[in-house]
Amino acid sequence: MIIVETRPALSLRIYIHLPFTILLALPIFLALSSGFVVVGVYLERKISAFIQDRLGPMEVGKWGLLQLFADLLKLLQKEDIVPAAADRKLFLLAPSVIFASVFAGFAVMPLTPDLQGSATAVGVFYLMAIVSFDVVGILMAGWGSNNKYSLLGAMRSVAQIVSYEIPLGLTILCVVMICQSLNLQEISFQQGIYTYEPNYLFGIRALGIDVTDWGGIFSWNILRNPFLLIAYVIFFIATLAEANRAPFDLPEGESEIVAGFNTEYSGMRFALLFLSEYAMMLLVAFLGAILFLGSWNTPLPNIGPVRLADWTSGSPGTVWGNLTGAFWLLTKALAAIMVQMWVRWTLPRLRVDQLMFLCWKVLTPIGIVLLLISGVWRLLMI
Amino acid sequence: MKPIEIVFYVLTGITLLSAITVVTARNPIHSVLALIATFFCLSGHYILMNAQFLAAVNIIVYAGAIMVLFLFTIMFLNLRREDEESKTNLTKMAAVVVGGILMVTMLLVFRAVQLPAVNEGNFDARTGLVEQLGIMLYSDYLLPFELASVLLLVAMVGAVMLGKREAGDRHF
C-alpha cells in the first residue's frame, strides 16, 4: 500500500490557510449551531405568534426571553427512556449519527475570508455527500424505535430527502458551472470586490461593462447569471424538504403519525434531534447565502466616489475584513431562516403525492433547463 | 511512526472490524449498517491517498444511495429469526466456494501486478482531484465514459417504463 500524504489542494490564486484558522473555525461553528437553536426556537415561537396574532412565550423572563433555557432545564431533568422492544444500540446511537452528519457539513463552510474549516477541492460535493448521510441516522432512529409511527415517519423522511436531493444537486451544479470551482471559499471570493478575475454586468462579457470595481450586489451570483435567481428559489424549496421543514414536514405529521421518527425519544436525545434540525436549517441557509447571495461580501456597491463596498468590507486578512465578512454572511443566513419560518407558518402541509409531483415533475425539469442555461451562460462569461 | 501511518492503521483496523461485523451479524439491519461503516472507512482510505473526489463519490453513491435502498428493502421485508432456516448447508458451501475463488483470484492478481513506484520529485499533488479526473475522462477515457453514460441512459429509460402509469391505473 502506498500512502501519499495529502497536501492542501488549493489553487494558488486563493488563500493559504494557517493551521490555527482551521482549528478555530470548527469550535466557532459548533458554538454557532448549538447557540442558534436557542435563538432559533425563540424566533420561531415569536414569529409564529406574530403571524397567528398571539403573543407567544411571555412568562419566563422579559418578553419570554428565558423560555428556552427553562425548556432546556426541563429536557435535562427528563429520564432517558429506551423502549423495551427497541433495538437498544441503534436507538441510542441514531441521534448522534444524525447530528454528526449535519455538523460535518460545516467543515467546508467559509465564515469569513480567512476562516474555513477545510479548503478541500471537493467542498460542495463533500457537503452534498455528508448531508445525505443523515438519512441513515433517521432510518436507524425510525427502525430502532420498533414503533410503527417511527418507522413510517422515517420512511417518509428518507423518501423525501433522497428525492429532493436531485433538484438540490442540479441547482448547486448550476452555480458550480458558473464559478468553475467546488471550493466554497473560492466561490465566495468570486462574488465581491476581492475577486481575482473581472466580473461583467450580468456576467456577459460582450456587454463590456466591467463591474469588478463596483462590487456589491452586482458581483453576486444571482446577478452574474440572472437565471440563478430562479435556481435559488428551487434550491430554497429543496432545502426546506431536506431539513424536513413545513410545508414538507410530512415525516412528523402530528395528525397522522404522532411525531414521526422521533416519537420514542425523550430528554437529551430528543434535544439532540431538535438541535440537528436547527443545525440543518442553519447549514442550508449558509449554503444558499454562499452559493447565490454573495457569501461574506457586502450587498452595497461602489458608486463613483461613494465607496460603499470598500467601506463596508475590509480586505481579507485584516480583523475588520473578518468582522464585516462574518456580519454579512450571518445576516444573509438569518434572513433566509426568517423566510423559512415565514413559509412554515403560512403554508399548509403537502400531501405525499403532491410532494413527489412537485419534486419530480416541477423542480427537476426546471433544474435541468437551468443547468443547460448556466452552461451556455458560462460560455458568454469567458 | 509518522502520524499519517497511525491514522492509516487505525482506519484499517476499523475497516476490518466493520467488514467482519457485516458477515457475522445475526440481524440483517446491523449487517447493512456495518457495511455502510465499511464504505465510510474506505472513503477515509481514499482521502489518505488524496483521491478526494472518489471519496465523496463513494459516500454519496454507496453509503448514501445504494445502502439506503438496501435498508429500505430489508425494513419492508421485515426479516425475522425464523427466516434463518433458508440458510441451508448447501448455500453456505456455495458461499464458501465463491468467496474462496474470489480471494484466490485477487491474491493472484496482486502477486502478478507490479505497482509503479511514486517519484516524489515530480508527483503532482492534484492527481485525483476533480479537475484532473475530468481532463482524463474527457480525453484518454472518452469512449468508455460515453459508453457508461449510454448504459445509464438505458437504465433510466427502463426505470421510466417500469414506473409509467398504464391506461386504467388509479392516480396513485
Chai-1 contact restraints between the chains, C-beta under 6 A:
chainA,res_idxA,chainB,res_idxB,connection_type,confidence,min_distance_angstrom,max_distance_angstrom,comment,restraint_id
A,I3,B,F8,contact,1.0,0.0,6.0,A-B,restraint_1
A,I3,B,L48,contact,1.0,0.0,6.0,A-B,restraint_2
A,V4,B,M49,contact,1.0,0.0,6.0,A-B,restraint_3
A,V4,B,N50,contact,1.0,0.0,6.0,A-B,restraint_4
A,E5,B,I4,contact,1.0,0.0,6.0,A-B,restraint_5
A,T6,B,N50,contact,1.0,0.0,6.0,A-B,restraint_6
A,R7,B,A125,contact,1.0,0.0,6.0,A-B,restraint_7
A,A9,B,L129,contact,1.0,0.0,6.0,A-B,restraint_8
A,T120,B,Q52,contact,1.0,0.0,6.0,A-B,restraint_9
A,A121,B,L129,contact,1.0,0.0,6.0,A-B,restraint_10
A,V122,B,Q52,contact,1.0,0.0,6.0,A-B,restraint_11
A,V122,B,F53,contact,1.0,0.0,6.0,A-B,restraint_12
A,V122,B,A56,contact,1.0,0.0,6.0,A-B,restraint_13
A,F125,B,A56,contact,1.0,0.0,6.0,A-B,restraint_14
A,Y126,B,A56,contact,1.0,0.0,6.0,A-B,restraint_15
A,A129,B,A56,contact,1.0,0.0,6.0,A-B,restraint_16
A,A129,B,I59,contact,1.0,0.0,6.0,A-B,restraint_17
A,A129,B,I60,contact,1.0,0.0,6.0,A-B,restraint_18
A,S132,B,G64,contact,1.0,0.0,6.0,A-B,restraint_19
A,F133,B,G64,contact,1.0,0.0,6.0,A-B,restraint_20
A,V135,B,V68,contact,1.0,0.0,6.0,A-B,restraint_21
A,V136,B,I36,contact,1.0,0.0,6.0,A-B,restraint_22
A,L139,B,L71,contact,1.0,0.0,6.0,A-B,restraint_23
A,W143,B,M75,contact,1.0,0.0,6.0,A-B,restraint_24
A,D353,B,F172,contact,1.0,0.0,6.0,A-B,restraint_25
